[in-house]
């Protein structure tokens, strides 16, 4: 089978006197080498995009991590400079894209900012600066100029028995990297918890009764997909779901002809 197309979220950034719509290479590399799919960058133009046309042309959606945070006003909180930076163009694109992908049964993998977007899009809220909460671990990256140290696999995550990810990893504990200062607070009504950190922080969710693979993880499997079994497994599961969707879509199109 040809490489199925997967829509990938983009950040809007200003540099070199241009406005760029971009995604980090690690995610694109993981999509190709880990999931076996062809990533298609979706510009963050919000409601100027025809999401139904887009989702009729791809077989999956991947939401990347980012330095920016979801605007708290989208879940009823005040936006402050301390909680930034923000990317309103990305918010205006990913929120409707998430909802339509789930409605249409298009496989979805949401990473870091992506799990937070998924939760907000489905009616949840986020906790900010979680390292300041009593009893909370410090989930931020270690202070280092070396990326491999910042993204080191160092945190235990417990997979819920009977969950979607239990089918990927088995129940019990896995080791992941942790590079975040926000997390799920109020869980969206359509979501269920897939995994938690030792301090109870939600580390993965899935869409309840979803028609397809629809999972969000707070850690960064894209970074070590070339060498880490846990990271490889989640991208393989996503890629398998994308290919299954592509086969079903092709069969439906053929039957209609």
C-alpha positions as CSV (number, residue, x, y, z in Angstrom):
1,X,0.0,0.0,0.0
2,X,1.1,3.6,-0.7
3,X,2.0,5.8,2.3
4,X,-1.3,7.1,3.6
5,X,-1.5,10.8,4.3
6,X,-1.7,12.2,7.8
7,X,-2.7,15.8,8.5
8,X,-0.2,17.4,10.9
9,X,-0.8,20.6,13.0
10,X,1.4,23.6,12.5
11,X,2.7,26.4,14.8
12,X,2.6,30.0,13.5
13,X,6.0,31.6,14.1
14,X,7.7,34.9,13.1
15,X,11.3,34.8,11.9
16,X,13.4,36.1,9.0
17,X,10.7,38.7,8.4
18,X,8.2,36.1,7.4
19,X,5.3,34.3,9.1
20,X,5.9,30.6,9.0
21,X,3.5,27.7,9.5
22,X,5.8,24.9,10.7
23,X,6.2,21.6,12.6
24,X,9.4,20.2,14.2
25,X,11.3,17.6,12.2
26,X,11.1,15.0,15.0
27,X,7.4,14.6,14.6
28,X,7.6,14.4,10.8
29,X,10.4,11.8,11.0
30,X,8.5,9.8,13.5
31,X,5.4,9.8,11.3
32,X,7.5,8.5,8.3
33,X,9.8,6.0,10.1
34,X,7.7,5.1,13.1
35,X,4.1,5.1,11.7
36,X,4.9,4.5,8.0
37,X,2.8,7.4,6.9
38,X,3.3,10.6,4.9
39,X,2.9,13.8,7.0
40,X,1.0,16.6,5.4
41,X,1.4,20.0,7.1
42,X,-1.9,21.8,7.6
43,X,-1.6,25.6,7.7
44,X,-3.2,27.2,10.7
45,X,-5.9,29.3,8.9
46,X,-8.7,28.4,11.2
47,X,-12.2,28.5,9.6
48,X,-10.8,29.4,6.2
49,X,-10.0,25.7,5.9
50,X,-12.6,23.1,4.7
51,X,-12.0,20.5,7.4
52,X,-14.4,18.0,5.8
53,X,-12.5,18.2,2.5
54,X,-9.2,17.8,4.3
55,X,-10.5,14.8,6.3
56,X,-11.8,13.2,3.1
57,X,-8.3,13.4,1.7
58,X,-6.2,12.0,4.6
59,X,-6.4,8.9,6.8
60,X,-5.1,10.3,10.1
61,X,-4.4,13.4,12.1
62,X,-1.4,14.0,14.3
63,X,-1.2,17.0,16.7
64,X,2.4,18.0,17.7
65,X,3.8,19.4,20.8
66,X,4.8,23.1,21.0
67,X,6.3,25.8,23.2
68,X,2.9,27.6,23.0
69,X,0.0,26.8,25.3
70,X,-3.7,26.6,24.5
71,X,-5.4,29.9,25.2
72,X,-7.1,29.6,28.7
73,X,-10.0,31.6,27.5
74,X,-11.1,28.5,25.5
75,X,-11.8,26.8,28.8
76,X,-13.1,29.7,30.8
77,X,-9.9,31.0,32.5
78,X,-7.9,34.2,32.2
79,X,-5.0,34.4,29.8
80,X,-1.9,35.8,31.4
81,X,1.6,36.5,30.1
82,X,3.0,34.0,32.6
83,X,1.0,31.2,31.1
84,X,2.0,32.0,27.5
85,X,3.1,32.1,24.8
86,X,-0.1,31.5,22.9
87,X,-0.8,30.6,19.3
88,X,-4.4,31.6,18.5
89,X,-4.1,30.7,14.8
90,X,-3.2,27.1,15.8
91,X,-6.0,27.0,18.4
92,X,-8.6,28.1,15.8
93,X,-7.4,25.3,13.5
94,X,-6.8,22.3,15.8
95,X,-10.0,22.7,17.8
96,X,-12.4,22.2,14.9
97,X,-10.0,19.7,13.3
98,X,-10.1,17.5,16.4
99,X,-13.9,17.5,16.7
100,X,-14.5,16.7,13.0
101,X,-11.8,14.0,13.0
102,X,-13.5,12.3,15.9
103,X,-16.9,12.7,14.4
104,X,-15.8,11.1,11.2
105,X,-13.8,8.3,12.8
106,X,-10.4,9.4,11.5
107,X,-7.5,8.1,13.6
108,X,-5.9,10.7,15.8
109,X,-2.6,10.9,17.8
110,X,-2.2,13.9,20.0
111,X,1.2,14.6,21.6
112,X,2.0,17.1,24.4
113,X,0.2,20.3,23.4
114,X,-1.9,18.0,21.4
115,X,-3.4,16.1,24.4
116,X,-4.2,19.5,25.9
117,X,-5.9,20.6,22.7
118,X,-7.8,17.4,22.6
119,X,-9.0,17.8,26.2
120,X,-10.1,21.5,25.7
121,X,-11.7,20.7,22.3
122,X,-13.9,18.1,24.1
123,X,-14.9,20.3,27.0
124,X,-12.1,19.9,29.5
125,X,-9.7,22.3,31.2
126,X,-6.0,22.5,31.9
127,X,-4.0,23.0,35.1
128,X,-1.0,25.4,34.7
129,X,2.4,25.4,36.4
130,X,1.6,22.0,37.9
131,X,5.1,21.8,39.5
132,X,3.8,24.4,42.0
133,X,1.0,22.2,43.2
134,X,1.4,20.5,46.6
135,X,2.4,16.9,46.2
136,X,3.1,17.3,42.4
137,X,6.3,16.1,40.7
138,X,8.3,18.5,38.6
139,X,7.3,17.3,35.1
140,X,9.4,19.9,33.3
141,X,12.5,19.1,31.3
142,X,15.8,19.1,33.2
143,X,17.8,22.3,32.8
144,X,20.3,21.6,30.0
145,X,21.4,22.9,26.7
146,X,21.6,19.3,25.4
147,X,18.3,18.1,23.9
148,X,19.0,14.4,24.6
149,X,19.2,15.3,28.3
150,X,16.1,17.5,28.3
151,X,14.1,14.7,26.6
152,X,15.6,11.8,28.6
153,X,13.4,8.9,29.4
154,X,13.1,9.3,33.2
155,X,9.5,9.1,34.4
156,X,7.3,6.1,35.2
157,X,3.7,6.1,33.8
158,X,1.1,3.5,34.8
159,X,-1.2,2.2,32.1
160,X,-4.8,1.6,33.1
161,X,-5.9,-2.0,32.8
162,X,-8.4,-2.5,30.0
163,X,-7.5,0.8,28.3
164,X,-6.6,1.3,24.6
165,X,-2.9,1.7,25.5
166,X,-3.0,-1.5,27.6
167,X,-3.6,-3.1,24.2
168,X,-0.4,-1.4,22.9
169,X,1.9,-1.8,25.9
170,X,0.1,-4.2,28.2
171,X,-1.1,-3.0,31.6
172,X,1.4,-1.8,34.3
173,X,4.3,0.6,34.1
174,X,6.2,2.1,31.2
175,X,9.0,4.6,31.2
176,X,8.6,7.9,29.3
177,X,10.1,11.4,29.0
178,X,8.4,14.4,30.6
179,X,8.7,17.9,29.3
180,X,5.6,19.8,30.4
181,X,4.3,22.4,32.9
182,X,0.6,22.1,32.1
183,X,-1.6,19.1,32.3
184,X,-5.2,17.9,32.1
185,X,-7.3,19.2,35.0
186,X,-11.0,18.7,34.3
187,X,-11.3,15.8,31.9
188,X,-13.4,16.3,28.8
189,X,-16.7,14.3,29.1
190,X,-15.9,12.2,26.0
191,X,-12.5,11.3,27.2
192,X,-11.2,8.5,29.5
193,X,-7.9,8.3,31.3
194,X,-5.4,5.9,29.8
195,X,-2.3,6.5,32.0
196,X,-1.2,8.4,35.1
197,X,2.1,9.6,36.6
198,X,3.0,8.5,40.2
199,X,1.6,11.9,41.5
200,X,-1.8,11.2,39.7
201,X,-1.1,13.6,36.8
202,X,-3.0,12.4,33.7
203,X,-0.4,11.3,31.2
204,X,-2.6,9.8,28.4
205,X,-6.3,9.8,27.4
206,X,-8.4,8.3,24.7
207,X,-11.8,9.2,23.2
208,X,-14.5,7.0,24.8
209,X,-16.4,4.9,22.2
210,X,-14.3,6.3,19.4
211,X,-14.8,4.8,15.9
212,X,-11.0,4.8,15.5
213,X,-7.7,5.1,17.4
214,X,-7.9,8.4,19.2
215,X,-5.3,8.8,21.8
216,X,-3.4,11.7,23.4
217,X,-0.2,11.4,25.4
218,X,1.5,14.0,27.5
219,X,5.0,12.7,26.9
220,X,7.1,12.8,23.7
221,X,7.3,9.5,21.9
222,X,8.5,11.2,18.7
223,X,11.9,12.0,20.2
224,X,13.1,8.4,20.7
225,X,11.1,6.6,18.1
226,X,14.3,5.3,16.5
227,X,15.6,3.6,19.6
228,X,12.9,3.2,22.3
229,X,10.4,0.3,22.2
230,X,7.6,2.2,24.0
231,X,7.9,5.1,21.6
232,X,8.0,2.8,18.6
233,X,4.9,0.9,19.8
234,X,2.6,4.0,20.0
235,X,3.6,5.1,16.5
236,X,3.2,1.6,15.1
237,X,-0.3,1.5,16.7
238,X,-1.2,4.8,15.1
239,X,0.2,3.8,11.7
240,X,-1.7,0.5,11.8
241,X,-5.0,2.4,12.6
242,X,-4.3,4.9,9.7
243,X,-3.7,2.0,7.3
244,X,-6.9,0.3,8.4
245,X,-8.8,3.5,7.8
246,X,-7.2,3.9,4.4
247,X,-8.2,0.3,3.4
248,X,-11.8,0.9,4.6
249,X,-12.0,4.2,2.8
250,X,-10.8,2.7,-0.4
251,X,-13.2,-0.2,-0.1
252,X,-16.1,2.2,0.4
253,X,-15.1,4.3,-2.5
254,X,-14.7,1.2,-4.7
255,X,-18.1,-0.1,-3.7
256,X,-19.8,3.2,-4.5
257,X,-18.4,3.2,-8.1
